[in-house]
């Protein structure tokens, strides 16, 4: 991509003194080679796309007159770049293929790799994931062989972007991580892109908390600002405008988070407004349609969050004109456009329009993720547009001209031979006979070629008819598929709504962090549900003398585990109301026994049942602060105590609550003396059963977990949480073949819960 090297004046405006000097030299220069060199420098230094296109046309004419293939290819690459930024991807595609044709005549791998990269971006604009991925990998291969680190990192980042845009989040995360390893030490702008896309992946795919996503955004802003600082003194306009555009997008995303305090939201909105105006200034200067759209998008977000409807409608009017009747733009920029329209419909209380735009947003995402369908539509549309364009005619003209020149040279050679024959034999009769014979052969050859051309035309006509028939069938099948998708989307929306409502109910039943800290002071809660609702839960109770902590792991996960967890929470609440915990005769094992009876009664479990009965594994800890002792009773879940001498384990009973054939008649009540400052850990089997490691088939296991807790138990709980999260992340990132390009992210297999408190 071209970078402008124009300098700014002290007031911050564009200083075109150097550019004016170059244009004056170009007008005064008479030598073709020198004029071509000056025009090339103008194109590399200018920031306006229309002006670059004009001078590229002049360069193309001069280069053709000089027969300079390299300069012709350079002019065509400028045409491709300009049309790409104007949003005319089919023209850009045609110019890029013409550049590739010219590259065969001179050997410059770097120039060819840049052409592959431009083709990848253009096919991405046409939503042709297959070809975008293919050409991006080809550019990566060439750049890697040339050892150009910045371009290698850019190619990895582009591959990761393509994968995430089309729903391959795990694969995209691997490529983004590779790019960040290169960018971290050398390229601030690349590192900023990596951080932003990895935050996008983590937030949308893993459903992490919004505050963590905000930290990713501002880490990216930090790197972008470092990149801007490096540009002082040589402000590259296109690169600077891209950085400003990304900062504006980051602030617009941060302003939409629901966790923000009012004063913080106002600060982010002011920054969003400031950078969107700068982005608009650059868009007008460069005449880039894509940059104008993104400036309009960030401004619309600002006005909608400010509830300034008149100004928001002006921005929306431009966005509508940009997207109208353009399926390629609707597919590429639909995420931004439909988000704005959903916010606008919600603001004016038009709920019907809001639901329609939500449906369009989901359909647009499904089209992007169904890259095979999108690729076919993109390739058909690009072929039709390119066949109709004047650039295709120019390409045919050049090919025909080359063929004509070749035939002309062949005919000149034949004439020379004929003249030589006439001079040698000096016989008019022989000359006439030779001419007649050669002419007869030429006529027969022309007749045969004419017949071949006619047969080829007939074959092409039949193929065209077959293609139109197949296209009609394809469009009919697509319409049927879209109708089925709409039904599926409505059903999926209803299911997702029910699941998230169940999550809200479960979250309300499980004690919050504030309740745990009120009971035990500072605490560690590592809670990672596998699906929306969880089969693992924890429960706590506080009386003046007694503190109770329960960690539970229900059979199953997701919806089934969620129902069983709610039964467990309600049963605990009922048991506690009927027992006096301040009574010293009340034991932790009694609570566990009551829990077992509750589950058997509620689920109507029988000993002679052939069906596997659902159970709950539990660890119950009762702290008596009057005597400084701890009661512990466990059903398949141990208690670990970390002190000065390391971690000691209190083993549980080997049977669960509920109907268990191994039940021996009574749970064991363990009395444990503890010292002040020791840490209690209880956990479910989701962490120890997680697959990962070098082969991807090993379980994490209790030994690794114990070793990890011994290493970090002296740290504060926030640091312990981060260490556990990073350890599980690297455990699930496995390299099966030993090649770094084959990293696979192992999915979580069960709900994960670990509780830590200090006594």
ABEGO torsion letter per residue (X at the ends): XBBBABBBBAAGBBBAAAAAAAAAAAAABABAAAAAAAAAAAAAABABAAAAAAAAAAAAAAAAAAGBAAAAAAAAAAAAAAAAAAGBAAAAAAAAAAAAAAAAABBBAAAAAAAAAAAAAAAAAAGBAAAAAAAAAAAAAAAAAAGBAAAAAAAAAAAAAAAAAAGBAAAAAAAAAAAAAAAAAABAAAAAAAAAAAAAAAAAAAGBBAAAAAAAAAAAAAAAAAAAAAABGBBBAAAAAAAAAAAAAAAAAAAABAABBAAAAAAAAAAAAAAAAAAAAAAAAAGBAAAAAAAAAAAAAAAAAAGBAAAAAAAAAAAAAAABGBAAAAAAAAAAAAAAAAAAAAAAGBAAAAAAAAAAAAAAAAAAABAAAAAAAAAAAAAAAAAABAAAAAAAAAAAAAAAAAAAAAAAAAAAAAAAAAAAAGBAAAAAAAAAAAAAAAAAAAAAAAAAAAAAAAAAAAAAAAAAAAAAAAAAAAAAAAAAAAAAAAAAAAAAAAAAAAAAAAAAABBBAAAAAAAAEBBBBBBBBABABBABBBBBBBBAABBBBBBBBBBEBEAAAAAAAAAAAAAAAAAAAABBAABAABBAAAAAAAAAAAAAAAAGBBAABABBBBBBBBBBBBBBAAAGBBBBBBBGBBBBBBBAAEBBBBBBBABBBEBBAABAGBBBBBBBBBBBGBBBBBBBAAAAABBEEAAGABBAEAAAAAAAAAAAAABBAAAAAAAAAAAAAAAABBBAAGBAAABBBBBBABBBBBBBBBX
